[in-house]
């Protein structure tokens, strides 16, 4: 491990021809390579995490309108962390420095969400990154340490790529039936049918997205699989397991060193879920929730 602010200690993992780097701040997946092919776009070590890259989003992903939410009859007011739109954004751990334990090919990072402005609950969290033969598997655990039921959701914000291919030429598939419509503050206003082209595959350079999707289509094993495919047939798959019932897909031309980048973000709940209740799980005191996702080349 090496330490470098502002993303904290850098955790290096290796298993054969698979390597990864995790940043302590935000428990962020910073890089992943399989047989020399980069599957996560990197960024300079001396810079803050761009565009929330790889960060764990808890106890809610995405946005809370005006930072205000109804907690079973009690009005809570969170700190506004997205001044541009006047929202509370991406949970309470984005800038947390996690406690770290690791082996050569696996690392577990732990952080506690403590009671604070607009959030009266204590929730323990952990994320374990484990290298596989073809990529990385990730496991999250949320545990309610409060004396009352705690409403929780979780997301993560990985960017994916195939680093020796012009990203404009990568073909993206997102197996979703429903698209979440939003207003100019990126807050939900309704739903519509997701474009069929996304299920069939669309060239990344031909689309612009900052869009949530629901009604995800799971394979026979219960897993949702999104893909990026290179012109030569190589494919990177981001998979999300049970409980991750939503995904946000975000394209940007502002990622450091990249002409175009895409984040595929597994989420248990959509934007403003603390108000809508969609995807929110109320953990009883002492109850825990385990969630899994991963990235692989093949």
N, C-alpha and C positions, 0 to 999 in steps of 0.2 A: 504494500500500500504506500502511496505517496500523497502528501498533502499539498494542495494548491487552492487558495482562495480565488474566486468566490464560490466555487462548487465543492469545496471541502476536500476530504480525502478521496483519492482515486483508487478504486478497488479493481485489480487486474485478475482475470480468470483465464484459465487455459485447460482445454481437454483435447489432446492431439492437435488436429488442424483447426480447431474451433477456439476463438478467443473472444473475450468481452471486456468492457470497461464500464464500471458503475460509478457514478458520482454520489458521494455521501449526502450532499444537499439535495433534497427532493427525492432521494433514492432513485436517481435517474439512470436509465439505460443509455450510456453515452456512446458506445460502439459495439459492434458485433461483426466478426468476420468468420467465414467458413471457407476453408481451403484457399485463403487469400482474397476472397471476394467480400467486400464490405456490404453489409445488409442494413446498417444504420449510418446515416450521414454524420460525420464528426464535426466538431467546431473547436476553435482555439481554446487551449486550457486556461488562458488568462481572462476569458470572457464569461459573463453570467450565462446561464442556460438560455439559449434563444427559443422563443416561441414555446416555452414550457416543455422543451424537448425531453421526452422520456420520463417526465416527472409523474409521481403518484398523486392522484387527486382524491382527497378524502377529508372530511366525511361527506362531501358531495363533489361531483364533477360539474364542469360547465358553470352556469350562472344562477344567481338568485336575484330576482327582480328587486331593485332598490335596497338589497341586503335585508329585506324584511320577509319573515315567514311566520306562519301560524303553527305553533307547537301545541296541538290539541287544546286550543283555546287561549294559549298564552302567546302574545306577540313578541317575537324575538327580532332584534336589530343587529345584524352583523356589520362588521367594518366594511366599508366600501373599498374594494381592492382593484376595481376596474373603473377608474374615474371617468374615462372616455364615455362609457355607457351608463355609469351610475349603478353598477351592480357589484355584488360580492361574487368573486370568481374563483373557481378551481380549488375550493376547500381551504384547509388550514395548515397544510404541511408542505406547501410549495417551497418554502425557504427553510425548512427544518433540517438540522444536521442530525442524521440518524445515528444510532449506535450500530456498530458493525461487527460481525463475526464471519470468518470465511475459512474455506479450505482452498485447494488448488482450483477446483472447478465449480464451486458453489459459494454463495455469500448470502447471509441473512442480515437485513437491516431493520431496525426496530425504532419506532417513535410513538410517543403518547400524545393524543389529542387531549389537551387539558381544558377545563371550563374557562371560558373567556367571553369577550363581548359578543352577545347574541348566540352563544353556544354553551349550555349549562352542563354538558356531559363530559365524562372521562372515557375515552375509547383507546384501548391499546391496539397498535397496528404493527404488522410485520410484513415484509416482502422478501421472498427467497428466490434468487436467480440461480438456476442450475443449468450448466451447459449439457447439451446432448450431442449425439454424433453428427447432427445436421443443423444445430442452432441452439436455442435457449428456451427453457420452460420456466414460467414464472408463477409463483403461488403467493397470494395475499391472504392474510388472516386479520379480521377485525374482531375485537373482543370488547364487550361492554363492561366497564369497570365501575359503572354508576349504580346508584340504588334505585333507579327508575329506568323504564324502557327507553332506549336511545334510537332515534331515527338515523339511519346511515345509508350511504351509497358510496360507490367507489368507481373511479376511472383511472386510466393511465394514458400517457400521451406520446407513444413511440412514433418516431419517423422511420420510414423504411425506404430502401433503395436497392439497386444493384449497381455498385459504384463505378464499374468500368463501362457503363452504358449511358448515353445521353438520356437523362430522365424524361425528356419530352417523348421519347420513343417507347417508354415502358407502358404496358397495357394493364390497366387496373380493373379488377372485378370486385364488386361489393354485392353479396347475395342478400338483398333487402327488398321487401315488398312495399315499404312505406317510407316516405320522406317527411321530415318535420319542417314545416314552414315557420319562418321567423320574421320579426319586425326589424326596424333599423337599429334596434339595441340588441339584436341577436337573441331575442326572447320568443318563445313559441307562440304562434297564433293559430295553429291548426296542422293538419296533415294532408298529404296528397300521395298519389301513387308514385313510387320511386321509378326513375327512368329504367326501362328494360335494358337499355344499352349498358348500364352499369353491371347488370347481372351477366351480360354476354361478354363484356370487356370493352373498354374505351381507352384510347391513347391518352396518356396523362397530359401531353401538351395541348390537347384539344378541349380541356375542361378547366373550370375554376370552381372550387368547392370550399365551403365552410359550412357543412351540412350534417345534421343529425339524421340517423336512419333507425327505423324500428321494424318490427315484424321480420326479424332476420331469419333467413332460411338455413336450417341446420342439416348437416349430413346425417346419414343413418346412425352414426355413433354419437349424435347429439352435439357435435361441434360445428361452429360457424367458421368458415375459412374464406378470408379475403386474399387476393393474390396480386402480385406485380410480375409481369412476364416480359422478358427481354426478347428482342427479335430473333435471337438464336435459340429460343425455347427454354432457357433457364428461368426458374420461377422461384420467387420468395413468397412464402405463405405466412400470413399472420392469422393465428387461430384464437378463438375465444370460447371458453367452456361455459358450463351451466351457470346461470346467474348474470352473465354478461349479455343482456338482452337488447342492448343498444350499441351503436357505434357512431362516432363523429369522424368525418373525413375532411381534412383541411389541406389545401394546397397553398403554397406561398412561393414568391420569387424573392423573399427577403432573408432566407436562411443563409448563414455565413458560408461562403465558398461554393454555393449551389445555385445553378441557374433556375432550378425548380425543385421543390421538395414537397413530399406528401406525408402527412401524419394520418395513421389509421388508429383510432382511439377507442378501445373497448370500454364500455361504460355499463354500469348496472342501472343507470337512470338517465333520463334526458335533462336538458336545461330546465331550470326552475322547478325541479322535482320536489324540493322541500315545500313548495306551495301546491303543486298538483297532486303529489303523493305517488306519481308514477315511478315504479322501480324502487321506491324507498322501502327498506326493511327495518322494522323496529325490533332491535335486539333486546331481549330481556336481560336483567342483571346477571352477569356471568356467562351469557350466551356468546358464542363466536360464530363467525361466517367465513368460509374458505372459498376462494375464487381462483381460477387458473386461466392463463393464456400463454402464448408463446410465438416464436418466430422460427421458421426453418427454411432451408434451401433445398430444393429438390424438384 
